[in-house]
Amino acid sequence: MANVTRETFARVKSLLGVTAIDASADSITVNGMDITFQCVSGNIWINPSITAVANTTAFKLTAGQSIDLNVATTLSIISDGSGGTFQYIIWNS
């Protein structure tokens, strides 16, 4: 019997290569899609609900950490005074 199983991968909707962020909050428009977000350097706080602040109201990622999540509208991101870099992929769900 022939093997009809095929590995499939999610299609990439968009991506952003390594980009700098500072202590001013930025937003990534996700609109209900899945996103893989990676902190490349420094410390970055993320919040999918409200504007990110570099404190306990947001989720902190350190250099090399990444997270996969689904975000209804926008993902808010911010770094601290030392700055940081990040990259992401938005997946075509």
Backbone as CSV, one residue per row, in Angstrom:
resi,resn,N_x,N_y,N_z,CA_x,CA_y,CA_z,C_x,C_y,C_z
1,MET,0.842,-1.177,0.000,0.000,0.000,0.000,0.885,1.239,0.000
2,ALA,0.520,2.190,-0.789,1.298,3.421,-0.918,1.111,4.294,0.314
3,ASN,2.154,5.002,0.675,2.091,5.949,1.792,1.538,7.272,1.267
4,VAL,0.379,7.674,1.736,-0.234,8.908,1.263,-0.106,10.036,2.286
5,THR,0.691,9.830,3.311,0.934,10.866,4.302,1.972,11.835,3.765
6,ARG,1.697,13.117,3.908,2.637,14.126,3.436,2.847,15.154,4.539
7,GLU,4.082,15.471,4.823,4.387,16.512,5.795,4.005,17.855,5.202
8,THR,3.360,18.689,5.973,3.018,20.028,5.500,3.533,21.055,6.489
9,PHE,3.768,22.214,6.015,4.279,23.300,6.821,3.355,24.494,6.675
10,ALA,3.321,25.336,7.688,2.530,26.556,7.603,3.190,27.500,6.601
11,ARG,2.362,28.194,5.867,2.877,29.185,4.927,3.178,30.480,5.672
12,VAL,4.195,31.159,5.224,4.583,32.435,5.817,3.745,33.537,5.181
13,LYS,3.081,34.322,6.015,2.332,35.472,5.507,3.266,36.671,5.373
14,SER,4.062,36.921,6.422,5.052,38.006,6.376,6.124,37.745,7.419
15,LEU,7.232,38.404,7.245,8.299,38.296,8.245,9.069,39.592,8.296
16,LEU,9.727,39.778,9.405,10.593,40.939,9.594,11.896,40.429,10.165
17,GLY,13.003,40.742,9.499,14.319,40.355,9.989,14.721,41.192,11.184
18,VAL,15.900,40.977,11.667,16.383,41.615,12.889,16.205,43.131,12.823
19,THR,15.494,43.655,13.821,15.122,45.065,13.890,15.335,45.573,15.306
20,ALA,15.800,46.793,15.434,16.065,47.386,16.751,14.783,47.950,17.373
21,ILE,14.742,47.919,18.695,13.654,48.532,19.453,14.256,49.241,20.653
22,ASP,13.598,50.323,21.064,14.090,51.080,22.220,13.007,51.126,23.300
23,ALA,13.067,52.120,24.147,12.145,52.228,25.277,10.820,52.891,24.915
24,SER,10.506,52.960,23.622,9.204,53.446,23.161,8.427,52.253,22.611
25,ALA,7.187,52.090,23.053,6.383,50.949,22.618,6.094,51.009,21.121
26,ASP,6.182,49.866,20.464,5.831,49.703,19.059,4.749,48.635,18.956
27,SER,4.052,48.599,17.815,3.000,47.607,17.601,3.265,46.818,16.336
28,ILE,2.949,45.535,16.396,3.009,44.659,15.232,1.568,44.241,14.939
29,THR,1.081,44.527,13.736,-0.271,44.144,13.364,-0.296,42.663,13.011
30,VAL,-1.083,41.898,13.751,-1.145,40.452,13.554,-2.536,40.015,13.071
31,ASN,-3.574,40.645,13.564,-4.965,40.410,13.126,-5.397,38.948,13.125
32,GLY,-5.287,38.295,14.266,-5.790,36.940,14.421,-4.925,35.840,13.855
33,MET,-3.744,36.164,13.391,-2.842,35.166,12.825,-1.914,34.646,13.938
34,ASP,-1.176,33.589,13.615,-0.160,33.070,14.524,1.141,33.811,14.256
35,ILE,1.896,34.074,15.313,3.172,34.773,15.175,4.236,34.041,15.985
36,THR,5.421,33.940,15.429,6.608,33.511,16.165,7.444,34.761,16.349
37,PHE,7.642,35.157,17.594,8.373,36.374,17.924,9.638,35.969,18.661
38,GLN,10.791,36.515,18.250,12.061,36.178,18.891,12.784,37.436,19.329
39,CYS,13.239,37.409,20.568,14.131,38.445,21.087,15.547,38.027,20.699
40,VAL,16.197,38.795,19.854,17.537,38.449,19.378,18.596,38.943,20.358
41,SER,18.411,40.171,20.869,19.354,40.703,21.861,18.616,41.621,22.824
42,GLY,19.194,41.816,23.989,18.601,42.691,24.994,17.409,42.055,25.681
43,ASN,16.561,42.904,26.252,15.334,42.491,26.920,14.161,43.140,26.213
44,ILE,13.129,42.351,25.917,11.940,42.878,25.262,10.714,42.366,25.999
45,TRP,9.786,43.268,26.275,8.517,42.921,26.912,7.438,42.963,25.848
46,ILE,6.523,41.987,25.874,5.437,41.942,24.904,4.097,41.897,25.624
47,ASN,3.069,42.437,24.970,1.724,42.363,25.512,0.732,42.355,24.348
48,PRO,-0.085,41.284,24.222,-1.051,41.214,23.139,-2.380,41.909,23.459
49,SER,-2.518,42.467,24.667,-3.791,43.045,25.091,-3.777,44.562,25.202
50,ILE,-2.696,45.098,25.752,-2.574,46.539,25.962,-1.162,46.969,25.579
51,THR,-0.897,48.268,25.630,0.438,48.774,25.316,1.460,48.208,26.289
52,ALA,2.517,47.624,25.751,3.557,47.010,26.581,4.335,48.066,27.354
53,VAL,4.646,47.721,28.583,5.490,48.532,29.448,6.566,47.586,29.978
54,ALA,7.779,48.078,30.158,8.887,47.243,30.623,8.765,47.002,32.127
55,ASN,7.711,46.255,32.499,7.507,45.904,33.911,6.682,44.622,33.987
56,THR,6.132,44.327,35.143,5.414,43.066,35.346,4.051,42.999,34.661
57,THR,3.626,44.052,33.975,2.354,44.002,33.241,2.522,43.400,31.851
58,ALA,3.752,43.070,31.485,4.038,42.479,30.172,4.904,41.232,30.352
59,PHE,5.015,40.437,29.288,5.788,39.201,29.298,7.199,39.508,28.816
60,LYS,8.202,39.213,29.640,9.592,39.553,29.326,10.284,38.410,28.591
61,LEU,10.943,38.760,27.486,11.800,37.831,26.759,13.232,38.356,26.806
62,THR,14.183,37.458,26.991,15.592,37.839,26.988,16.251,37.281,25.725
63,ALA,17.469,37.702,25.465,18.181,37.330,24.240,18.102,35.831,23.975
64,GLY,17.660,35.495,22.766,17.580,34.104,22.346,16.236,33.440,22.593
65,GLN,15.388,34.036,23.395,14.086,33.442,23.664,13.092,33.789,22.558
66,SER,12.165,32.865,22.320,11.100,33.124,21.354,9.792,32.598,21.907
67,ILE,8.698,33.056,21.296,7.376,32.626,21.723,6.479,32.535,20.499
68,ASP,5.613,31.530,20.502,4.605,31.361,19.456,3.260,31.688,20.085
69,LEU,2.502,32.570,19.454,1.188,32.890,19.975,0.276,33.391,18.876
70,ASN,-1.006,33.414,19.181,-2.013,33.946,18.279,-2.481,35.259,18.880
71,VAL,-2.497,36.309,18.093,-2.818,37.644,18.598,-4.031,38.182,17.838
72,ALA,-5.039,38.628,18.581,-6.288,39.087,17.975,-6.090,40.309,17.077
73,THR,-5.348,41.295,17.548,-5.163,42.516,16.745,-3.687,42.860,16.614
74,THR,-3.128,43.530,17.637,-1.719,43.926,17.570,-0.939,43.394,18.767
75,LEU,0.334,43.152,18.542,1.259,42.764,19.598,2.093,43.989,19.932
76,SER,1.993,44.451,21.165,2.759,45.607,21.608,4.089,45.126,22.174
77,ILE,5.172,45.815,21.794,6.516,45.432,22.237,7.277,46.665,22.702
78,ILE,8.192,46.453,23.648,9.023,47.546,24.157,10.307,46.952,24.737
79,SER,11.366,47.733,24.754,12.603,47.335,25.413,12.863,48.303,26.558
80,ASP,13.939,48.082,27.249,14.310,49.004,28.323,15.346,49.994,27.788
81,GLY,15.965,50.752,28.650,16.929,51.767,28.250,18.124,51.247,27.484
82,SER,18.439,49.958,27.633,19.602,49.406,26.935,19.274,48.982,25.503
83,GLY,17.994,48.947,25.149,17.586,48.581,23.795,17.650,47.091,23.552
84,GLY,17.205,46.692,22.385,17.202,45.286,22.019,16.918,45.131,20.539
85,THR,16.989,43.900,20.056,16.627,43.595,18.676,15.695,42.391,18.673
86,PHE,14.850,42.327,17.640,13.877,41.246,17.542,13.674,40.892,16.078
87,GLN,12.982,39.764,15.862,12.540,39.373,14.545,11.275,38.547,14.714
88,TYR,10.471,38.456,13.654,9.258,37.659,13.762,8.814,37.117,12.419
89,ILE,7.962,36.096,12.491,7.275,35.526,11.342,5.795,35.509,11.681
90,ILE,4.960,35.995,10.778,3.514,35.852,10.899,3.119,34.735,9.940
91,TRP,2.453,33.722,10.493,2.105,32.517,9.732,0.718,32.644,9.126
92,ASN,0.546,32.149,7.934,-0.745,32.108,7.270,-1.508,30.919,7.846
93,SER,-2.404,31.153,8.760,-3.107,30.067,9.483,-4.029,29.299,8.585
